Structure formats: C-alpha cells, structure tokens
C-alpha cells in the first residue's frame, strides 16, 4: 500500500485495454482520489483547458506517445499554450511501449516530461513516483 496519494491523475492513451489495465492498477494501489481517462489527446487538451479555468489541474499525467490523431509529442507542444501547465505543477510520465531511439531521445530532452515508464504500468513504477 502506498502512502503518497494524489488528488487527480490523467491517463491519456488511445488503447481501451491499456486504459482498463492502467486504471485498475492505479485504483488498486490507491494512487489518486480521481482517475480521469481520455482515449484522445484532443479531448485531453479540452479537459485540461477546462481544468485550468476551474483551477483543478491534475497533478500527474500518464501519456502514451503513439496515438492516431495526435501523438504524445504533439500533445506536449499543444499543452504549453495552456496556462498552469509546467513541470513544477504537473508531473508528466510518458507511459509507452515504444523503444524507438528517436522517441527516447525526444523524451529525454523534453523538459515537460518527468520520466519514461515502459508499458504496462506496474505498482512498482507507481511506488517510484514521489
């Protein structure tokens, strides 16, 4: 059981199965009071816009990289335009199965990304998040 608990976590992944598994892991480890799941980065941007207006930003975002309408890197570019989205306020964890060296380099050099976590999400990976 974990002792650190977050208020809101946002999970962004186009895979229904991955979202189902990751939500269960987050719930079973009591990682957050609220787990918001978005299957589209476009919907997630709209959600974050609304959250910013209501001063209710999630503390953590788990972001997939490879998605059809907009990839994770394009999502990161877009959210820079939303006030209140910076690495001090929101920790962004790339949750991906991609081992593409280009993706890994982009993840390493993006200052909005806190860390890369390989899929699937595990309780162990959550325990490493402080």
GITA-V34820 format. One line per field, one symbol per residue. phi: phi as a letter, one per 30 degrees, with the letter a starting at -180 (. if undefined). psi: psi as a letter, one per 40 degrees, with the letter a starting at -180 (. if undefined). burial: I if it has 24 or more other C-alpha atoms within 12 Angstrom, else O. Layout:
phi: ???
psi: ???
burial: ???
This chain:
phi: .ccdbcdbbccbadceddddddddddddchdbdbcccbcbddddddddededechbdddbbcbdccbddaddddeddddddddicaddcbcccdcbcdcdedddddddcdddddacbddddbdedddddc
psi: hidhhidhhhhhhehdddddddddddddefdidhhhhhehdddddddddddddeffiidhhhhidgiddhidddddddedehiehieddhhhhhgiehehddddddddehedhdihhiiiiidddddeh.
burial: OOOOOIOIIIIIIIIOOIIOOIIOIIIOIIIIOOIIIIIIIIOIIOIIIOOOOOOOIIIIIIIIIIIOOIIIIOIIOOIOOOOIIIOOOIIIIIIIOOOOOOOOOOIOOIOIIIIIIIIIIIIOIIOOIO
